[in-house]
Amino acid sequence: MERKKWLRRKPESMLDWLVIVFAAITFYMVLYNGGYVLGLLQGAIGILTPFAAGVVVAYVINPVVVWSYRFICRRHPKLHWLAMLIGYVVAFTIVALLVYLIATQVVTAIEAFAANLNTYQGNLIRMLRELQPHLPDSVDVDLIIEYLDDLTKIVQELIKLTLGSGDQIMGFFNNAVDTFVLVFTALASSVYLLTQKDKLLRHMKILTRAFLPRRVANNVLRICHQANRNLTGFFTGKIIDSAIIGVLTFVMMTIFRMHFAPVISIIVGVTNIIPVFGPFIGAVPGILILLFIDPIQALGFAVLILFIQQLDGNFIGPKILGDSIGISALWVLVSIVVCGDLFGLVGMVVGVPLFATILSVVKEVAEWCLRYQGIDKEGNPLDVPPQAEAAAVPAAAPAGAEKPEKTQQRRDRKRNMRS
C-alpha cells in the first residue's frame, strides 16, 4: 500500500484541523502586525548579537583547535583544554600583531604625510603645469591649483585634529561599557561553544530528527553539513589567499621602492577577503596616498594591483580555494550585492558561501520537481525501464487477505485520537 505523504494528506482528525486553524491565525497576526513583529525581531537580534559574535569567534578559532587536538594533543580527551588554549593564543597573537602593525604604520604614515604635505603639493602642481599645454582649453589649471591650496590647508587641520584627539578617541572606546560587555560575552560564549561543541551538535541533531519527518530531517542535516563545508573551505582558503596577496604586494612595492609599502600592503591584504570588490576597495586608498607623493608611483601602483589581482584570480586563488565555492562569477557578484545591502560588510564576506549553499538547495529541489513530473531538464519524458515501472506498481492484495500490521496500528492510533 502506498504511504501517504505528510504534505499531501487530507486532515482527518480534530488535531489536524486545530493545527491548520492555529497556523492560519498565526499567519494573519504576523501580517497584520508586521511592524510590531519586525520590532521584536530587531530587539531579539540586538540581544543575541553578543552570542552571534561568539559563534563567529568559535567558528574562526575551531580549525586551529581541531588541528592542535589532532597533531599536538594526539586526540587525548584530557588535553582538549590545551588545544583550545593554543587556538586562543594563536588568534590573539595574530590580532595583536595586526593591530600593532596597522596602528604604528598608520601613525607613522600620517606624521610623514603631514610633514611632507607641501612637497607633495608642489609635485602635483608641477605635474599639472607640465600637462597644461596638452590639456583642453576648458580645463582651468589655475583653478585646480587654487583648490589644491585650500585642500592642503584643510588636510593639515584634519591631520592635526586627528593626531591631537587620538588619546580621547582611544579612551572613549576603552571605557565603553557596551563594547566591554560585547567582547566579554562573545569570548565567554565562544569558550562554551568550543568546549561543548560535540554535545551541542548531537542535541541539535536529536531535536531535528525529533520534530521533523525523517526525510526532511535528513535533508536539513545534509544541507547544514554542506553549508559548514562551504563556509569552512571558503574562509580558510580566503584568509590564506589574502595573506599571500598582502605579502606579495609588500614585496613588489619594496622592489619598486614605493612609499608607505607596509600600511598599503596591510590594507590590500585585509580588503582582499571581500570577493570581487575587495581588491578595488584596497587599491583606492593606496592610489590616493601615492598620488600626493608621486603621481607616477600612483600609476605604477595601479598597474601593480591589476597584475597581482590577475595573478590571484587565475593562478593563486584557484589553487587555494579550489571548488569550495562552485558557483559562477555572476552569482558571486549577485551574492555580494544582495548580502552586502542586507547585512553590510559582514554580508559581503559571508554572502558567497551562503549563496552557494542556497543555490545547491534550489538545484536539488528543481531536479526533484522534474523527476516528480516525469521529465528531464529539456522537458522530454523520462524513459522508465519496464522492471522499474513494474516494481513501482504494488501488487494487488488477494481477496480476503489480512491488512498489514503497520496499517492496522495506524488505524488504531487514528481511532484513539478521534475518541
C-alpha positions in Angstrom: 0.0 0.0 0.0 1.4 3.4 -1.0 2.3 5.5 2.0 0.6 8.9 2.2 2.8 12.0 2.2 2.5 14.3 5.2 2.3 17.4 3.0 -0.4 15.9 0.7 -2.6 14.0 3.2 -6.0 15.4 4.0 -6.9 16.4 7.5 -8.7 13.5 9.2 -8.7 14.3 12.9 -9.6 17.2 15.2 -5.9 17.7 15.9 -5.2 18.2 12.2 -7.9 20.9 11.9 -6.7 22.6 15.1 -3.2 22.8 13.6 -4.5 24.3 10.4 -6.6 26.9 12.1 -3.8 27.9 14.5 -1.4 28.2 11.6 -3.8 30.4 9.7 -4.4 32.7 12.7 -0.7 33.0 13.4 0.0 33.9 9.7 -2.7 36.5 9.7 -1.5 38.1 13.0 2.1 38.2 11.7 0.9 40.0 8.5 -1.5 42.4 10.4 1.2 43.3 13.0 4.2 43.3 10.7 5.8 46.4 12.2 5.5 45.2 15.7 6.9 41.8 14.7 9.8 43.4 13.0 10.5 45.5 16.1 10.5 42.4 18.2 12.9 40.7 15.8 15.2 43.7 15.8 15.2 43.6 19.6 15.9 39.9 19.7 18.7 40.4 17.2 20.2 43.1 19.4 20.1 40.9 22.4 21.6 37.9 20.6 24.3 39.9 18.9 27.0 39.1 21.5 26.2 35.4 21.2 26.3 35.6 17.4 29.7 37.2 17.8 30.7 34.3 20.0 29.6 31.9 17.3 31.8 33.7 14.8 34.8 33.7 17.1 34.4 30.0 17.8 33.9 29.3 14.1 37.2 31.1 13.3 39.2 29.5 16.1 37.8 26.0 15.6 40.2 24.9 12.8 43.2 25.8 14.9 41.7 23.9 17.9 41.0 20.8 15.7 44.5 20.8 14.3 46.1 21.2 17.7 43.9 18.5 19.2 44.8 16.1 16.3 48.5 16.6 15.9 49.8 18.2 19.2 47.4 16.6 21.8 47.2 13.3 19.9 43.4 13.2 20.4 43.8 12.8 24.1 40.4 13.7 25.7 42.0 15.2 28.8 44.2 17.6 26.7 41.3 19.2 24.8 41.7 22.3 27.0 45.3 22.6 25.8 44.1 22.6 22.2 41.6 25.3 23.0 44.3 27.4 24.8 46.6 27.0 21.7 43.8 28.2 19.5 43.0 31.3 21.5 46.7 32.1 21.9 47.3 31.9 18.2 44.2 34.0 17.4 45.0 36.7 20.0 48.6 36.8 18.8 47.6 37.3 15.2 45.0 40.0 16.1 47.5 41.8 18.4 50.2 41.8 15.7 47.8 43.1 13.1 46.6 45.9 15.4 50.1 46.8 16.3 51.3 46.9 12.7 48.3 48.8 11.5 48.4 51.3 14.4 52.1 52.0 14.2 52.2 52.2 10.4 49.1 54.4 10.2 50.5 56.9 12.8 53.9 56.9 11.1 52.3 57.4 7.7 50.1 60.3 8.9 53.1 62.0 10.5 55.2 61.6 7.4 52.4 62.7 5.2 51.8 65.8 7.3 55.5 66.7 7.4 55.9 66.4 3.6 52.5 67.6 2.5 53.8 70.9 1.0 56.4 68.9 -1.0 53.7 66.5 -2.3 51.5 69.5 -3.2 54.4 71.1 -5.1 55.0 67.8 -7.1 51.3 67.7 -8.0 51.2 71.3 -9.1 54.4 70.9 -11.2 52.9 67.9 -12.9 49.8 70.0 -13.7 51.9 72.8 -15.1 53.7 70.3 -17.4 50.5 68.8 -18.6 48.8 72.2 -19.1 49.8 72.6 -22.8 48.3 69.1 -23.6 45.0 69.7 -21.7 41.9 71.1 -23.4 41.2 74.8 -23.0 38.1 74.1 -20.9 40.4 72.8 -18.1 41.4 75.7 -15.8 44.7 74.6 -14.2 44.9 77.8 -12.1 41.5 77.0 -10.6 42.6 73.4 -9.8 45.8 74.8 -8.1 43.7 77.1 -6.0 41.5 74.2 -4.9 44.7 72.3 -4.0 45.9 75.1 -1.8 42.6 75.1 0.0 42.6 71.3 0.2 46.1 71.3 1.6 45.1 73.6 4.4 42.0 71.5 5.2 44.0 68.3 5.2 46.6 69.8 7.5 44.0 70.9 10.0 42.3 67.4 9.9 45.7 65.7 10.5 46.4 67.9 13.4 43.0 67.3 14.8 43.3 63.5 14.3 46.7 63.3 15.9 45.7 65.6 18.8 42.5 63.7 19.6 43.9 60.2 19.4 44.0 59.7 23.2 40.4 60.9 23.6 39.2 58.5 20.9 41.1 55.5 22.4 39.9 56.4 25.9 36.3 56.6 24.7 36.5 53.1 23.2 38.3 51.7 26.2 35.7 53.0 28.6 32.7 52.0 26.6 30.6 49.6 28.7 28.7 48.2 25.8 31.9 47.3 23.9 33.3 45.5 27.0 30.0 43.5 27.5 30.0 42.5 23.9 33.6 41.4 23.8 33.3 39.5 27.2 30.1 37.8 26.2 31.4 36.8 22.8 34.6 35.3 24.3 32.8 33.5 27.1 30.2 32.1 24.7 32.9 31.0 22.2 34.7 29.2 25.0 31.5 27.3 25.9 30.7 26.5 22.3 34.2 25.1 21.7 34.0 23.1 24.9 30.6 21.7 24.3 30.7 21.6 20.5 30.1 17.8 20.1 27.4 17.8 22.7 25.6 20.8 21.2 25.8 19.3 17.7 24.4 16.0 19.0 21.5 17.8 20.7 20.7 19.8 17.6 20.6 16.6 15.5 18.3 14.9 18.1 15.9 17.9 18.1 15.9 18.0 14.3 15.1 14.3 14.0 12.5 14.6 16.8 10.4 17.4 15.4 10.8 16.9 11.7 9.8 13.9 9.5 12.7 11.5 8.8 13.3 12.6 5.2 13.0 16.3 6.0 15.3 15.9 9.0 17.9 14.1 6.9 17.8 16.8 4.2 18.1 19.6 6.8 21.2 17.9 8.4 22.7 17.3 5.0 22.2 21.0 4.0 23.7 22.2 7.3 26.7 19.9 6.7 27.1 21.3 3.2 26.9 24.9 4.4 29.5 24.2 7.1 31.8 22.7 4.5 31.3 25.7 2.2 31.9 28.3 4.9 35.0 26.5 6.3 36.6 25.9 2.9 35.9 29.5 1.7 37.1 31.3 4.9 40.2 29.1 5.3 41.2 29.5 1.7 40.3 33.2 1.5 42.4 34.0 4.6 45.4 32.2 3.2 44.9 33.8 -0.2 44.7 37.3 1.4 47.8 36.8 3.4 49.7 35.7 0.3 48.4 38.8 -1.6 49.4 41.1 1.2 52.9 39.7 1.4 53.3 39.8 -2.4 52.1 43.4 -2.5 54.6 44.4 0.1 57.5 42.6 -1.7 56.6 44.2 -5.1 56.2 47.7 -3.6 59.5 47.3 -1.8 61.3 46.2 -5.0 59.9 49.2 -6.9 60.7 51.5 -3.9 57.2 52.8 -3.4 56.3 54.8 -0.3 54.2 53.5 2.6 54.6 49.9 1.5 53.7 48.3 4.9 50.4 50.1 5.6 49.2 49.9 2.0 50.1 46.2 1.8 48.1 45.5 5.0 45.1 47.4 3.6 45.3 45.4 0.4 45.6 42.1 2.2 42.7 42.7 4.6 40.3 44.0 2.0 41.1 41.1 -0.3 39.0 38.9 1.9 35.9 40.5 0.3 35.4 38.8 -3.1 35.3 40.8 -6.3 35.2 44.3 -4.7 37.9 43.8 -2.2 40.9 44.4 -4.4 39.4 47.7 -5.7 38.5 48.8 -2.2 42.1 48.2 -1.0 43.7 49.8 -4.1 41.8 53.2 -3.8 43.5 54.4 -0.5 46.9 53.4 -1.8 46.4 55.3 -5.1 45.2 58.4 -3.3 48.1 58.3 -0.9 50.7 57.9 -3.6 49.0 60.4 -5.8 50.1 63.2 -3.5 53.6 61.8 -3.1 54.3 61.0 -6.7 51.7 60.6 -9.5 54.0 58.3 -11.4 54.1 56.0 -8.3 50.3 56.1 -8.1 50.0 55.0 -11.7 52.6 52.2 -11.2 50.8 51.0 -8.1 47.5 50.8 -10.0 49.2 48.7 -12.7 50.9 46.6 -10.0 47.5 45.9 -8.3 45.9 44.9 -11.6 48.8 42.5 -12.2 48.6 41.0 -8.7 44.8 40.5 -8.9 45.1 38.8 -12.3 47.7 36.5 -10.9 45.5 35.9 -7.9 42.3 35.3 -10.0 43.9 32.9 -12.5 46.6 31.1 -10.5 46.8 31.7 -6.7 43.0 31.7 -5.9 42.0 28.6 -7.9 45.0 26.6 -6.4 44.0 27.6 -2.8 40.2 27.8 -2.9 39.7 25.1 -5.5 36.0 24.1 -5.8 35.0 25.4 -2.3 32.5 27.9 -3.9 31.3 26.1 -7.0 29.3 29.0 -8.4 29.8 31.2 -11.4 31.2 34.8 -11.3 27.7 36.2 -12.0 26.2 34.6 -8.9 29.2 35.7 -6.8 28.5 39.3 -7.9 24.8 38.9 -7.1 25.5 37.4 -3.7 27.9 40.2 -2.7 25.5 42.9 -3.8 22.4 41.4 -2.1 24.0 40.2 1.1 26.1 43.4 1.4 23.0 45.5 1.1 21.2 43.4 3.7 24.0 42.8 6.3 26.7 45.3 5.4 30.4 44.3 5.4 29.7 41.0 7.1 27.2 40.1 4.4 29.8 40.8 1.7 32.2 38.4 3.4 29.8 35.5 4.2 27.4 36.1 1.2 29.3 33.9 -1.3 29.4 30.6 0.7 25.8 31.1 1.9 24.6 31.8 -1.6 26.4 28.8 -2.9 24.5 26.6 -0.3 21.2 28.2 -1.3 21.8 27.6 -5.0 22.7 24.0 -4.3 19.4 23.5 -2.4 17.4 25.2 -5.2 19.1 22.9 -7.8 18.2 19.8 -5.8 14.6 21.0 -5.4 14.4 21.7 -9.2 15.7 18.3 -10.0 13.2 16.6 -7.7 10.4 18.6 -9.3 11.5 17.5 -12.7 11.6 13.8 -11.6 8.2 14.2 -10.0 6.7 15.5 -13.2 8.5 12.7 -15.2 10.5 15.0 -17.5 14.2 15.8 -17.8 15.9 19.2 -18.0 15.0 19.6 -21.6 11.3 18.9 -21.0 11.4 15.4 -22.6 9.7 12.5 -20.8 11.9 10.2 -18.7 12.4 6.7 -20.0 11.3 4.3 -17.2 12.6 0.8 -17.6 9.8 -1.9 -17.5 11.4 -3.5 -14.5 11.4 -0.3 -12.5 7.8 0.5 -13.7 6.6 -2.9 -12.5 8.4 -2.5 -9.2 6.9 0.9 -8.7 3.3 -0.5 -9.0 2.4 -2.5 -5.9 0.9 -6.0 -6.4 -2.8 -6.3 -5.7 -3.7 -7.9 -2.5 -5.7 -11.1 -2.7 -9.3 -11.1 -1.7 -9.9 -11.7 1.9 -6.2 -11.1 2.8 -5.4 -9.6 6.1 -4.3 -6.0 6.3 -0.6 -5.3 7.1 0.3 -4.9 10.7 1.5 -1.3 10.3 -1.7 -0.2 8.6 -3.8 -1.7 11.4 -1.7 0.0 14.0 -2.0 3.3 12.2 -5.8 2.9 12.1 -5.9 2.1 15.8 -3.9 5.3 16.6 -6.4 7.4 14.5 -9.3 5.7 16.3 -7.8 6.6 19.6 -7.2 10.2 18.6 -10.9 10.6 17.5 -12.1 9.2 20.7 
